[in-house]
């Protein structure tokens, strides 16, 4: 196991290609995490718009978003954060709007993709509808209610699920401790601790968590109907890939990773969504955003504390080694 860990330490995280239109190479930075759905939305938008930027990785598995240096950047302790020159823009929704309305207007649009008011209304409708879904709660809740999911995929295989589940149980207490240590961010951190406690009540209750999944079902019913109204080859709202498609693509990917595809769209349940997901996975911006197998492997092993690595047991070690075997088969 020590060999696997050492091997994965050497695997690089994704780098941004230089083969893009340059919008002042040194002035755009994105504080992000490649596994954060909110970060993924912004990453896709940046790639779609062909903007050169430098990603600055924030390790949320180790709580780096609550470190004093990051709280100085964003007192809410949330990613992503976009920094353009001396301007700091937090929150994925605000960042996406900033990219659309305040960056170079010659860049590819993702909101104002049409002069048709109906198209624009549809884009905003589905953007708001999908953004309202609590992705973080859905993710962590699946760890507590595994009977409601199918087969989880990387990165949410068993060892990682257990680590994240354990972290969830201590989140509120950790936030309260951090609030005492960071007077400037105390009120926000205490508020987030209260939200964590409310979230915990939902994710540990099967009936309450099922209500959240039912809301997703209702949203997907509308999405399927919307896709039915589009000509073949169109995206969600028109022929152009829009901000609504970014939100939908990231949501579908996360639900697939958690093992929810059978519940919501696979095997003919919602064939248009199923086809849409296969199409969007081929899009360059999507492929550059979603972590690949080497990154998964590194995260699976390196996110585990040394004590866990030493006492993981045959099942956990076997899962990691099995993934390593698959990786080697693909690579060689």
C-alpha positions in Angstrom: 0.0 0.0 0.0 2.9 2.3 0.7 4.1 1.7 -2.9 0.7 2.7 -4.2 0.6 5.9 -2.1 4.2 6.9 -3.3 3.2 6.2 -6.9 0.1 8.3 -6.7 1.9 11.2 -5.0 3.8 11.7 -8.3 0.7 11.9 -10.5 0.1 15.5 -11.6 -3.2 17.3 -11.2 -4.8 18.5 -14.4 -3.0 21.5 -16.0 -4.6 24.2 -18.1 -3.7 24.0 -21.8 -2.0 27.1 -23.2 -3.7 26.5 -26.6 -6.5 29.0 -25.8 -7.3 32.6 -26.5 -5.3 34.7 -24.1 -7.1 37.3 -21.9 -4.2 38.6 -20.0 -2.4 35.5 -18.8 -1.3 36.8 -15.4 -4.5 38.4 -14.2 -7.1 35.7 -13.9 -7.0 33.1 -11.1 -9.6 30.6 -10.0 -9.5 29.2 -6.5 -11.3 25.9 -7.0 -11.4 22.2 -6.3 -11.8 19.8 -9.2 -14.4 17.7 -7.3 -16.6 20.7 -6.4 -19.7 20.9 -8.6 -19.7 24.7 -8.2 -16.1 24.8 -9.3 -16.9 22.5 -12.2 -19.5 24.9 -13.5 -17.1 27.8 -13.6 -14.3 25.6 -15.1 -16.6 24.6 -18.0 -17.6 28.2 -18.6 -14.0 29.3 -18.7 -13.1 26.6 -21.2 -16.2 27.3 -23.3 -15.3 31.0 -23.4 -11.7 30.1 -24.2 -10.3 32.2 -21.4 -6.8 31.6 -20.2 -6.7 31.4 -16.3 -4.6 29.8 -13.6 -6.4 27.3 -11.3 -5.4 27.5 -7.6 -6.4 24.2 -6.0 -8.1 24.4 -2.6 -8.1 21.0 -0.7 -11.6 20.9 0.7 -11.0 17.3 2.0 -8.6 18.8 4.5 -10.8 21.9 5.2 -8.4 24.3 3.5 -11.4 26.5 2.6 -11.6 27.4 6.3 -7.9 28.2 6.7 -7.1 31.8 7.8 -5.4 32.6 4.4 -8.5 31.6 2.4 -11.0 33.2 4.8 -9.1 36.5 4.1 -10.0 36.0 0.4 -13.6 34.8 1.0 -14.9 35.1 4.6 -17.7 32.6 3.7 -15.1 29.8 3.3 -16.6 28.8 0.0 -15.2 27.9 -3.4 -14.9 28.8 -6.2 -13.5 32.3 -6.1 -12.4 34.2 -9.2 -9.7 36.8 -8.9 -9.3 39.2 -11.8 -6.5 41.7 -11.2 -7.4 43.1 -7.7 -11.1 42.2 -8.0 -12.4 39.1 -6.0 -15.6 37.5 -7.1 -17.0 34.7 -4.9 -19.9 32.3 -5.6 -20.3 30.3 -8.8 -23.5 32.1 -9.8 -21.9 35.5 -9.5 -18.7 34.3 -11.3 -20.7 33.0 -14.2 -22.6 36.3 -14.5 -19.3 38.2 -14.3 -17.8 36.1 -17.1 -20.9 36.8 -19.2 -21.5 40.5 -18.5 -18.2 42.0 -17.4 -15.5 40.2 -19.4 -14.7 40.9 -23.0 -18.0 41.0 -24.9 -16.4 39.3 -27.9 -16.1 36.1 -25.9 -18.5 33.3 -26.6 -21.8 34.0 -24.9 -23.4 31.4 -22.5 -26.5 33.4 -21.4 -27.2 35.8 -24.2 -27.0 33.2 -26.9 -30.1 34.2 -28.7 -32.3 37.2 -29.5 -35.4 35.1 -29.0 -37.0 36.1 -25.6 -38.5 32.6 -25.2 -35.1 31.0 -25.5 -33.6 33.4 -23.0 -36.5 32.8 -20.6 -36.0 29.0 -20.9 -32.3 29.4 -20.2 -32.8 31.4 -17.1 -35.7 29.1 -16.0 -33.7 25.9 -16.2 -30.5 27.6 -14.8 -32.4 28.7 -11.7 -34.2 25.4 -11.3 -31.1 23.3 -11.4 -29.0 25.8 -9.3 -31.6 25.5 -6.6 -31.0 21.8 -6.1 -28.7 21.2 -3.0 -25.9 19.3 -4.7 -23.8 19.0 -1.6 -26.7 17.7 0.5 -27.5 15.2 -2.3 -23.9 14.0 -2.4 -23.4 13.5 1.3 -26.9 12.2 1.9 -26.1 9.3 -0.5 -23.4 8.1 1.9 -25.9 7.9 4.7 -28.7 6.4 2.6 -26.9 3.9 0.4 -30.0 1.8 0.0 -31.5 4.5 -2.2 -28.6 4.5 -4.7 -27.3 2.1 -7.3 -23.5 1.5 -7.8 -21.3 4.5 -6.9 -18.3 5.2 -9.2 -15.0 7.0 -8.7 -14.4 9.1 -6.8 -17.2 8.0 -4.5 -16.1 4.4 -3.9 -16.3 2.9 -0.4 -13.1 4.2 1.3 -13.8 7.8 0.2 -17.5 7.6 1.1 -16.6 6.5 4.6 -14.0 9.3 5.1 -16.4 11.9 3.8 -19.2 10.5 5.9 -17.0 10.7 9.0 -16.0 14.2 8.2 -19.7 15.2 7.8 -20.4 14.1 11.3 -17.8 16.4 12.8 -18.3 19.4 10.4 -20.5 21.4 12.7 -18.2 21.1 15.7 -15.2 22.0 13.6 -16.9 25.1 12.2 -17.8 26.2 15.7 -14.2 25.8 16.8 -13.0 27.7 13.7 -15.4 30.5 14.6 -13.7 30.9 17.9 -10.3 31.0 16.2 -11.3 33.5 13.5 -13.2 36.5 15.0 -13.5 38.3 11.7 -15.4 35.3 10.2 -17.1 34.2 13.4 -20.7 35.1 12.5 -20.5 33.4 9.1 -18.9 30.3 10.4 -21.5 30.0 13.2 -24.2 30.4 10.6 -22.6 27.7 8.5 -22.5 25.4 11.5 -26.2 25.8 12.0 -26.8 25.0 8.3 -24.7 21.9 8.8 -26.8 20.8 11.7 -30.0 21.3 9.7 -28.5 19.4 6.8 -27.5 16.5 9.1 -31.2 16.2 10.1 -32.1 15.6 6.5 -29.4 13.3 5.3 -29.7 11.0 8.3 -33.5 10.6 7.8 -34.5 8.4 4.9 -37.9 10.0 4.5 -36.6 13.5 4.4 -33.8 12.6 2.0 -36.2 10.9 -0.3 -38.2 14.1 -0.5 -35.1 15.8 -1.9 -34.7 13.0 -4.5 -38.3 13.4 -5.4 -37.7 17.1 -6.2 -34.9 16.1 -8.6 -37.4 13.7 -10.2 -39.8 16.6 -10.8 -37.0 18.7 -12.3 -35.9 15.9 -14.6 -39.5 15.5 -15.8 -39.4 19.1 -16.9 -36.0 18.7 -18.5 -37.2 15.6 -20.4 -40.2 17.6 -21.7 -38.0 20.5 -22.7 -35.6 18.2 -24.6 -38.6 16.7 -26.3 -39.5 20.2 -27.6 -36.1 20.7 -29.2 -35.1 19.7 -32.7 -32.6 16.8 -32.9 -29.1 18.0 -32.2 -30.1 20.9 -30.1 -29.0 21.4 -26.5 -31.4 22.0 -23.6 -32.9 25.4 -24.8 -31.7 25.9 -28.3 -28.9 25.0 -30.8 -26.3 26.8 -28.6 -24.7 25.4 -25.5 -25.7 27.7 -22.7 -25.4 28.2 -19.0 -28.4 26.0 -18.4 -26.5 23.2 -20.1 -23.5 23.7 -17.9 -25.7 23.3 -14.8 -27.4 20.2 -16.2 -24.2 18.6 -17.3 -22.5 19.0 -13.9 -25.7 17.7 -12.1 -25.9 14.6 -14.3 -22.2 13.8 -13.8 -22.5 14.1 -10.0 -25.7 11.9 -9.9 -24.0 9.3 -12.2 -20.9 9.3 -9.8 -23.2 8.7 -6.9 -25.0 5.8 -8.6 -28.4 7.6 -9.2 -28.6 7.2 -13.0 -30.9 4.2 -12.7 -33.3 6.1 -10.5 -33.5 9.1 -12.8 -32.7 8.4 -16.4 -30.9 5.2 -17.4 -32.3 2.1 -19.2 -35.0 4.1 -21.0 -36.5 5.8 -18.0 -35.8 9.2 -19.6 -34.2 8.5 -23.0 -33.7 12.1 -24.0 -31.8 12.9 -20.8 -29.8 9.7 -21.3 -28.9 10.7 -24.8 -28.1 14.2 -23.7 -25.7 13.0 -21.1 -23.8 10.8 -23.6 -23.5 13.8 -25.9 -22.4 16.3 -23.3 -19.6 13.9 -22.1 -18.0 14.3 -25.5 -17.8 18.0 -25.3 -14.2 19.3 -24.9 -15.0 21.7 -22.0 -16.6 18.8 -20.1 -13.8 16.4 -20.7 -11.2 19.0 -19.5 -13.2 19.8 -16.4 -14.2 16.4 -15.0 -11.3 14.7 -13.1 -9.8 11.7 -15.0 -8.7 8.3 -13.7 -5.2 9.3 -12.5 -6.6 12.2 -10.5 -9.3 10.0 -9.0 -6.7 7.5 -7.9 -4.6 10.2 -6.3 -7.5 11.6 -4.4 -8.7 8.1 -3.3 -5.4 7.3 -1.7 -4.1 10.7 -0.6 -7.3 11.8 1.0 -7.0 9.0 3.6 -5.1 9.8 6.8 -2.1 7.6 7.6 -4.0 5.8 10.4 -6.8 4.9 8.0 -4.3 3.6 5.5 -2.8 1.4 8.1 -6.0 -0.1 9.3 -8.2 0.0 6.3 -8.7 -3.7 6.0 -8.7 -6.0 3.0 -11.8 -4.6 1.5 -10.6 -1.0 1.3 -7.1 -1.8 0.2 -8.5 -4.3 -2.3 -10.7 -1.6 -3.8 -7.7 0.8 -4.3 -5.5 -2.0 -5.7 -8.3 -3.0 -8.1 -8.5 0.5 -9.4 -4.7 0.6 -9.7 -4.9 -2.6 -11.8 -7.5 -1.0 -14.1 -5.4 2.1 -14.4 -2.3 0.2 -15.5 -4.4 -1.8 -18.1 -5.6 1.5 -19.6 -2.2 3.2 -19.4 -0.1 0.4 -20.7 
